[in-house]
Amino acid sequence: MEPILLILLLVVFVALPLFSMRKQSQRLKEIKAFQEQLQPGMVVKMTCGLHGRVSHVGEATVDLEVSAGVVTTWDKNAVLELVDSVDAGSQQAEQLTRDSQEDTPASFDADNAGESTHRPQDDQ
């Protein structure tokens, strides 16, 4: 086997994967650093694609407001990236909350949302 071909094979099968792993490692470090700097008011994207405004940051969890009055708790590691940053209590935050409240149907009954008036056993 010629030495040039051997060197080329080494580059393809060893150097390229190492380069790729290094880039991935750097990206993970950036994400971890971002996750440690989370603050209330930031609008973030989760690894599953969900967007929400950070309302509270705990040691290992983060609370996201995904809609007016709807707060969900997530593991910090699920936060992927910053979408926008809004200071809590600012005019922009109040406008976003007002807009999301206007989008909520007024006739929605949260107490009975999971109940159905039709039961399969009634059909028998």
C-alpha positions as CSV (number, residue, x, y, z in Angstrom):
1,M,0.0,0.0,0.0
2,E,1.3,3.4,-0.9
3,P,2.2,5.8,2.0
4,I,0.1,8.6,0.5
5,L,-3.0,6.4,0.4
6,L,-2.4,5.3,4.0
7,I,-2.1,8.9,5.2
8,L,-5.3,9.8,3.3
9,L,-7.2,6.9,4.9
10,L,-5.9,8.0,8.4
11,V,-7.1,11.5,7.8
12,V,-10.6,10.3,6.7
13,F,-11.1,7.7,9.4
14,V,-9.3,9.4,12.4
15,A,-8.9,13.2,11.9
16,L,-12.3,14.1,10.6
17,P,-14.3,12.3,13.4
18,L,-11.9,13.9,16.0
19,F,-12.6,17.3,14.5
20,S,-16.3,16.7,14.5
21,M,-16.2,15.6,18.2
22,R,-14.3,18.7,19.1
23,K,-16.8,21.0,17.5
24,Q,-19.7,19.1,19.2
25,S,-17.9,19.4,22.6
26,Q,-17.4,23.1,22.2
27,R,-21.1,23.5,21.4
28,L,-22.1,21.6,24.5
29,K,-19.9,23.8,26.6
30,E,-21.6,26.9,25.2
31,I,-25.0,25.4,25.9
32,K,-24.0,24.5,29.5
33,A,-22.6,28.1,30.1
34,F,-25.9,29.6,28.7
35,Q,-28.0,27.3,31.0
36,E,-26.1,28.5,34.0
37,Q,-26.8,32.2,33.1
38,L,-30.6,31.8,32.8
39,Q,-32.6,34.6,34.3
40,P,-36.3,35.3,34.6
41,G,-37.7,37.2,31.6
42,M,-35.6,35.4,29.0
43,V,-37.6,33.8,26.2
44,V,-36.0,30.4,25.4
45,K,-36.4,27.5,23.2
46,M,-36.4,24.0,24.7
47,T,-34.8,20.9,23.0
48,C,-38.2,19.7,22.0
49,G,-39.0,23.0,20.2
50,L,-41.3,24.5,22.9
51,H,-40.8,28.3,23.4
52,G,-41.5,30.0,26.7
53,R,-40.6,32.9,29.0
54,V,-38.5,31.9,32.1
55,S,-40.4,32.8,35.2
56,H,-38.2,31.2,37.8
57,V,-34.7,29.5,37.8
58,G,-33.9,26.9,40.4
59,E,-30.7,24.9,41.0
60,A,-31.6,22.1,38.6
61,T,-35.0,23.3,37.1
62,V,-36.5,26.2,35.3
63,D,-40.1,27.3,35.3
64,L,-41.4,28.5,31.9
65,E,-44.5,30.5,31.2
66,V,-45.8,29.0,27.9
67,S,-49.1,30.9,27.9
68,A,-50.7,33.5,30.2
69,G,-50.9,31.8,33.6
70,V,-49.6,28.5,32.4
71,V,-46.2,27.7,34.0
72,T,-44.4,24.4,33.4
73,T,-41.3,23.1,35.2
74,W,-38.4,21.8,33.1
75,D,-34.9,20.4,33.8
76,K,-32.3,23.0,33.1
77,N,-30.6,20.7,30.6
78,A,-33.7,20.9,28.3
79,V,-33.1,24.6,27.6
80,L,-31.4,24.9,24.2
81,E,-31.1,28.5,23.2
82,L,-32.2,32.1,23.8
83,V,-34.9,33.3,21.6
84,D,-35.4,36.8,23.2
85,S,-34.8,38.5,26.5
86,V,-37.5,40.5,28.2
87,D,-37.1,42.1,31.6
88,A,-39.8,40.9,34.0
89,G,-42.2,43.7,34.8
90,S,-41.0,45.8,31.8
91,Q,-43.5,47.4,29.4
92,Q,-42.6,44.7,26.7
93,A,-43.3,41.9,29.2
94,E,-46.7,43.4,30.1
95,Q,-47.5,43.7,26.4
96,L,-46.6,40.1,25.7
97,T,-48.7,39.0,28.6
98,R,-51.6,41.2,27.5
99,D,-51.4,39.8,23.9
100,S,-51.4,36.2,25.1
101,Q,-54.4,36.8,27.3
102,E,-56.3,38.3,24.3
103,D,-55.6,35.1,22.4
104,T,-57.1,32.9,25.1
105,P,-60.8,32.1,24.4
106,A,-63.0,33.8,26.9
107,S,-65.5,30.9,27.0
108,F,-62.8,28.3,28.0
109,D,-63.8,26.6,31.3
110,A,-60.5,25.3,32.8
111,D,-62.3,23.5,35.6
112,N,-64.2,21.3,33.2
113,A,-61.7,21.1,30.4
114,G,-60.9,17.4,30.9
115,E,-64.5,16.3,31.3
116,S,-66.6,14.8,28.5
117,T,-70.4,14.7,28.5
118,H,-70.4,11.5,26.4
119,R,-69.3,8.2,28.1
120,P,-68.8,5.1,26.0
121,Q,-70.6,2.9,28.6
122,D,-73.8,4.9,27.9
123,D,-73.9,3.5,24.4
124,Q,-74.5,-0.1,25.7
